[in-house]
Amino acid sequence: MALSNAQTNTTASPDVPQSSPLVMRIIGAVALAHLINDLIQAVLPSIYPMLKAKYDLTFTQIGLITLTFQLTASLLQPWVGYYTDRHPNPLLLPAGMVCTLVGILMLSQVGSFPLILLAAGLVGIGSSTFHPEASRVARLASGGRYGLAQSTFQVGGNAGSAFGPLLAAAIIIPFGQGNVAWFGLFALFAVGLLYVISRWYRNHLNLFKLKAGQKATHGLSRQRVLSALVVLGLLVFSKYFYMASLTSYYTFFLIEKFDVSIETSQLYLFLFLGAVAAGTFFGGPIGDRIGRKAVIWFSILGVAPFTLLLPYVDLFWTSVLSVIIGFILASAFSAIVVYAQELVPGNVGMIAGIFFGLMFGFGGIGAALLGHLADIHGIEYVYSLCSYLPLFGVLAILLPRTKKI
């Protein structure tokens, strides 16, 4: 619907901040749902050491599990976003979480590598349905503070990713694979929560139609917009290839290099993922204040000195540097998503789907490739090689500067 038509149906303006407590409750509820979604997803890499020992898996097979999850999570997301930009369906939110519930229950019971891949794929399909629609709800409830809404939504996911390894260490590692089923209770709660959110979403579809009719105001040509999106994609590549080395193999790196226990390695992983959550939260509001481009530039290129040091320090400084790296590197993603949404207004779901899809896709490909390299050259070689990836951040100089973004 054109903006002029939408304006005749509602007097709300998407650029005027809304301070209604209801709107803030919706943003918080979506962030909580994201926390549960990503907490469940975090179970998978958290139990890799247990699965590797129980089923005698290679690092390549571990990487293939991540690849299966990440690809199912990434390939569907842009299409879900593209479709729902034109045909919004609030019930996709709880339906996607039902798929995640089935996948996590399967993971607690399966006894072979192919069935583990199937369970991981189902969790990925649930994620691909959740992210574009939930990101749109957060933006609709933002009252114009898009960076704050996106970062609050995203920090929920990061917090879930941080707590997942702790709960896995407490519930699954000591007692076995069957206890993965306890995480199904979180998924069941999230189904109910997302149903409530979907009802709010359905009642505010007129606001969706208004925002869908927005026109670009940045004054950039189509070619310039496309080239900027390509640059953003390359920055996501460098960010999530590096993140894959930490989220999938950080525990193995600590165990191999410093001879720590699995439980201790999970605590260090929690510290890293907690720093990621904090960086994500601060990145969005800072982007609202000083501009997305400045946050993107600092976040990716600014982390390079710390990643270059990480492979060569002792356990204490490894933990310190991983926290610094997680905080700085994570601040970019909310800024990247909002920057891209402002480049292509009216396609909130598609852009969210593309960049969440790139995040999962590059993470999955990175995990598989890095796992293969670890089998051949060792896990420490992987960390030495990945330390150069943040240098891609220099590409941020190619992003256009406009008054809008």
C-alpha positions, 0 to 999 in steps of 0.5 A: 500500500502506498504511503499516501493511502496508508496515511488515510487509515491511521494517524500514527507516524512511524517516525514519532517515538511511542512511549506506551508501556504496551509497546515497551512490553512487546519489545521486552516480550520479543526479546524474551522469546529471542532469548529462549529461541537462542538458548535452545539453539546454544544447546547444540554447540554446548554438547559437541564435546559430549556428542564427539566422545559418545559417537566418536565424531570427527571435527569435520562431522561436528562442523557438518552439524553446525552447517546443517543447522545454520543452512536451514536457518539461513536459506529460508529466512530471506524468503520468509521475510520477502513473503511476509513483507507482502503477506504478514502472518502473525501465526508464523511466530508460534508455528516456528517455535513448534518446529524448534520444540520438535527438533530439541525433543528429537535431539534428546533421543536420537542415536545416530549422526544422520538423525542428529543432523535431522534434529539440528535441521528442524531447530534451524527451520524454526529459527528461520521462521522466527527471526524475520517476523520477530525482528519486524514486530520489534521495529513496529513497536520501536516508536522510531527508536529503531536501533534501540529496538533492534539491539534489545531484540538482539540482546535477548538472543545473545543472552540466550546464547550465553546462558545455554552453555551454563545450563547445558553444563549443569543439566546435560553434561553431567547426566547425559543426552536425554536431559536435552528434553528439559529444554523442551519446557522452554520451547513450550513456554515460548510457543505460548508467549509468541502466540500472545505476541502474534495477537498484538501483531495482528491488531497492529497490522495497520501500522505495518502497512504504513511502514511498508509504504515508506519511500527511500529518503537517503537520495542514493541510486539503486546501484549505490544501494546494492554496492552498500549491501554487498559491503555489508554482506562482506562485513557480516562474512568476516564477523561470523566466520570469526565468531564461528571459530569461537562459538563452535571451537572455543571449548576445544581450543581451551581444552587442547591448549590449556588442558581445562575440563569441559565444565571449565571451558563452558564457563569461559564460553559463558564469559565470551557470550555474555560479552557478546550480549552486552556489546549487542545491547550497547551497539544499537542505542549508540548507533541511534545517537552517533550513526550506524556507519561509525559503529560498524567501522569501530566494531569490526576493524577496531577488534583486529588488534585483540584477535591478532593477540589472542592465539599467543597469550596465556589462559588469563589473557585469553579469557580477558581478550575473548571478553573484549573481542566479544563486546566490540565485535557484537556491537556491529550487527544491530547497526548493520541490520538497521542501516540496511533496513534504512537503505531499503525501506518497506522491506523490513522482513526481507532485509532482516531475513537476508542478514540473519540468514547471512549470519547463520549461513556464514557461521555454518560454512565457517564452522564446517570449513574450520572444523576440517582445517582443525582436523588437518592442522590442529585447532590452534592453527585455526585461531591463528588463521582467523585472527586476520578476518576482522581486517575486512572491517576496512571495507566500511570506508566504502559505505555511503554517508547520508543524513538518514543513516 
